[in-house]
Amino acid sequence: MNRAAGICTGLAVSLLASLVGAAGYAQGAEYPAGEVLPPAGAGVTGELAQAVQEQALGQVIADLQADERALRQAIAALEASDGAYAPGLAQPLLSLGLALQTQDRHAEAVQLFRRGAHLARVNDGLYSPQQLPLIEGEIASALAQGQYAAVDERQSYLYRVQVRCLSPGPERARALIQQANWQRQAYQLQLDKQGYGRLMNMWELYRVALNDLVDLEGETSPTLLQPLRGMLQTQYLISAYDLDSGGTTGFVSQDNMVLRQQLGRFYAYRSQSYDKGRAVILAIYDIEQEHPEAATDSSALVMLGDWHLWHDQREAAWQAYRDAAAELAGRADAQTVAQRLLGAPAALPDIDGIRPLPPPVPEQQGNVLLAFGINERGRVVGLERLDDDDASDGSANRLMRQLRRTQFRPRFAAGEPIETQGIVRAYDIH
């Protein structure tokens, strides 16, 4: 059995009853600026370039205002002819909301999206798919305003509609993946005292999305890579979750059967994390071997080494890195790729969305400047602070503590991990 299919069939755990998730946020329409040409023979000076930009911006604003007027007129005409609950009102309300989003008028947009979703429910049914883009639009505007609790509540409602109106297939898989992405964001925003529930939701959402795609497209389709990579993200977060700092001790002593059951489930997830993560990576490797065009800039074997190292399985990690270097040797860009992946230390997890450290910046843009080395075991040594910005002491101390806790993939040369000295990095942190 293919490894991806094995993950699907071997993890038959039902979805949590109250899932919240990440919708595909509605994007505002783009209005390209009209081309404005300078007079014949005129040089494109700084003043002329600025004038061109201002004229183009003015045209964009005029177009937006004209669109808004037209949409409001269409809404008023429908209301006059067919009443406040006219079946055709949802679409122009959606369009007007999106137009207002492009102008950062999110509070107004939210009201339009809510009205449109209500009309869709009244006219087309409680779980009609017509309301999906309206709910997504509301979520996007709430997110833009930093109203994360409201986003979370609407994501929960969006999920309930999606599971009722979407059949298994690519569209539902995309919705589940987007929901899982929100679970990660909500976890990182610390919206819950017990964040482990978010991580279990993440895993289940990605798993069901994977099942949908396997059933539709087969066990080696490159479309499986997106949920598989999400599942690997989830396993990193599950394995790193600190139960002692998550507020669990306090509620375990209480007579709360639901929370006890959830915690028991999470302990089971944790106990299987190493094996699940390894299985996910091997499934990614199998698919990328069959579809090399779908591979990312990373290497599945390097990912495997990282996973072993994350779990302190050093000999297995070193062998995986050697296997990766041998595999890369057959590529035309072998030297460049090997240098990027194994020629310099990398903080783990080396995965977008869950990296443990802030991105470094040019020295002149940072307020904290640090020097350190990474030994052959992937640990920070010789850490010292080089800047004298007293106002950043608190942030700098927290960053230095995080660096000391962070596991790095060490630099490799001739198939062996080696120490790297003289790393100097600037960070803009507050």
Buried (B, 14 or more C-beta within 10 A) or exposed (E): EBBBBBBBEEBEEEBBEEBBBBBBBBEBEEBEBEEEEEEEEEEEEEEEEEEBEEEBEEBBEEBBEEBBEBBEEBBEEBEEEEEEEBBBBBBBBBBBBBBBBBBEBBEBBBBBBBBBBBBBBEBBEEBBBBBBBBBBBBBBBBBBBEBBEBBBBBBBBBBBBBBEBBEBEEBBBBBBBBBBBBBBBBBEBEBBEBBBBBBBBBBBBBBBBBBBBBBBBEBBBBBBBBBBBBBBBBBBBBBBBEBEEBEBEEBEEEEEEEBEEBBEBBEEBBEBBBEBBBBBBBBBBBBBEEBEEBBEEBBBBBBBBBBBBBBEBBEBBBBBBBBBBEBBEEEEEEEEBBEBBBBBBBBBBBBEBBBBBBEBBEEEEBBBBBBBBBBBBBBBEEBEBEBEEEEBEEBBEEBBEBBEEBBBBBBBEEEEBEEBEEBEBBBBBE
